[in-house]
Amino acid sequence: MTSLKSKGFFSKFYSWLPIVVLYVSVLNEFDVNYLDLDFFSFNFPFILIFFFTLKDFKNFDYLLVFLAGLINDTVVGLPLGLSSLSFMIICIATSYFRNITIRPNQAKDWFYFLFVIILVNSLNYSILTLFFSYNLILWGYVVNTFFTFLFYLIFLTIFKFYLKGIND
């Protein structure tokens, strides 16, 4: 059986897949509101950025993440740089956590992810309401944080399967 590394274009695309998925998710602004479900949303880019920064994935460049944040701000209509700031805070907090962790543990990672998304969402809410006078409903941020926290476990298994395929 041939290794994935010797397959050429497919292997290059497969190794850059997390960045491609990040850009597709910020360009598409995937939201479950199309299903008319009240009080259900999650932030997929937060999950993606946290996981691949935590695993120190080689093709997950911070500059590309920053540019994805600028694109997200343009698509959503937020002040330019707010999503980039959020994405960079996630990258910095996650790389710090990766460097201080002696024994990686999935439960610790999960609860640290909760801390990071609470920090980022509260910072976003504060900036948007205090500096830009947006009328935001705090309950929406709480629901988004809760479902992002829960969906992390689902995407964790998918991303681990991806990393297993890339390392084989």
C-alpha positions in Angstrom: 0.0 0.0 0.0 1.4 3.4 -1.0 1.8 6.1 1.6 -0.2 9.3 1.3 3.0 11.3 1.1 3.9 9.8 -2.2 0.7 10.6 -4.0 1.5 14.1 -5.2 -1.3 16.7 -5.6 -3.8 14.7 -3.5 -1.4 14.5 -0.6 -0.6 18.3 -0.8 -4.3 19.1 -0.9 -5.0 16.7 2.0 -2.3 18.3 4.1 -3.7 21.8 3.5 -7.3 20.7 4.0 -7.8 22.3 7.5 -6.9 25.8 6.0 -9.1 25.2 3.0 -12.0 24.2 5.3 -11.3 27.3 7.5 -11.6 29.6 4.5 -14.7 27.8 3.2 -16.3 28.1 6.6 -15.6 31.9 6.9 -16.6 32.6 3.3 -19.8 30.5 3.6 -20.5 31.8 7.2 -22.0 28.4 7.9 -24.9 28.9 10.3 -27.7 26.6 11.3 -30.2 29.4 11.3 -31.2 28.2 7.8 -33.0 25.4 9.6 -35.1 27.9 11.5 -33.9 26.6 14.9 -34.1 29.2 17.6 -31.2 29.5 20.0 -28.9 27.1 18.2 -25.6 28.2 16.8 -21.9 27.2 17.1 -18.7 28.7 15.9 -16.9 26.1 13.7 -13.8 28.2 13.0 -13.1 28.4 16.8 -13.1 24.6 17.0 -11.0 24.2 13.9 -8.4 26.8 15.0 -8.2 25.5 18.6 -7.7 21.9 17.6 -5.1 22.4 14.9 -3.2 25.0 16.9 -3.2 22.6 19.9 -1.8 19.8 17.7 0.8 22.2 16.2 -0.2 21.2 12.7 2.5 22.2 10.3 0.4 23.8 7.6 -1.8 25.8 10.0 -0.1 29.1 9.6 -1.1 32.0 11.9 -0.9 34.5 9.0 -3.5 32.5 7.1 -5.7 32.3 10.1 -5.4 36.1 10.5 -6.4 36.6 6.8 -9.3 34.2 7.4 -10.5 36.5 10.2 -10.4 39.5 7.9 -12.5 37.7 5.3 -14.9 36.6 8.1 -15.3 40.3 9.1 -16.0 41.3 5.5 -18.6 38.5 5.0 -20.4 39.0 8.3 -20.2 42.8 8.4 -18.3 43.2 11.6 -15.7 45.9 12.2 -12.5 44.9 10.3 -10.1 43.0 12.5 -12.4 41.8 15.2 -12.5 38.2 14.0 -8.8 38.3 13.3 -8.2 39.4 16.9 -10.5 36.6 18.2 -8.7 34.0 16.0 -5.3 35.3 17.2 -6.3 35.1 20.8 -7.4 31.5 20.3 -4.0 30.7 18.6 -2.0 32.4 21.3 -3.9 30.9 24.2 -3.8 27.4 22.6 -0.1 27.5 21.8 0.6 28.7 25.4 -1.5 25.8 26.7 0.3 23.3 24.4 3.7 24.5 25.6 2.8 24.3 29.4 1.1 20.9 29.2 3.2 18.0 30.3 0.6 15.2 29.7 -2.1 16.0 27.2 -5.5 15.1 28.3 -8.7 15.3 26.3 -10.8 16.5 29.2 -8.4 19.3 30.1 -8.2 20.4 26.5 -12.0 20.5 26.3 -12.4 22.6 29.5 -9.5 24.9 28.4 -11.4 25.3 25.1 -14.4 26.4 27.1 -12.3 29.0 29.0 -10.9 30.3 25.7 -14.2 30.7 23.9 -15.8 32.4 26.9 -12.9 34.8 26.9 -13.1 35.5 23.2 -16.9 35.8 23.1 -17.0 38.1 26.1 -14.3 40.2 24.5 -16.2 40.3 21.2 -19.4 41.2 23.0 -17.7 44.0 25.0 -16.0 45.5 22.0 -19.1 45.5 19.9 -21.4 46.9 22.6 -19.0 49.5 24.2 -17.1 50.8 21.2 -19.4 50.2 18.2 -22.8 50.5 20.0 -24.2 47.3 18.6 -27.4 46.1 20.1 -26.5 42.5 20.9 -28.4 39.9 22.9 -26.1 38.3 25.5 -28.2 35.1 25.4 -27.1 34.5 21.8 -23.5 34.5 22.9 -24.2 32.2 25.8 -26.0 29.7 23.5 -23.2 29.9 20.9 -20.5 29.3 23.6 -22.5 26.3 24.9 -23.0 24.6 21.6 -19.5 25.3 20.4 -18.2 23.7 23.6 -20.4 20.6 23.0 -19.6 20.3 19.3 -15.9 20.3 20.1 -16.1 16.7 21.1 -17.7 15.7 17.9 -15.2 17.5 15.7 -12.4 16.2 17.9 -13.0 12.7 16.7 -13.3 13.8 13.1 -10.1 15.8 13.3 -8.2 13.0 15.0 -9.3 10.6 12.2 -7.9 13.2 9.7 -4.6 13.5 11.6 -4.4 9.7 11.7 -4.8 9.6 7.9 -2.2 12.3 7.3 0.4 10.6 9.5 0.0 7.1 8.0 
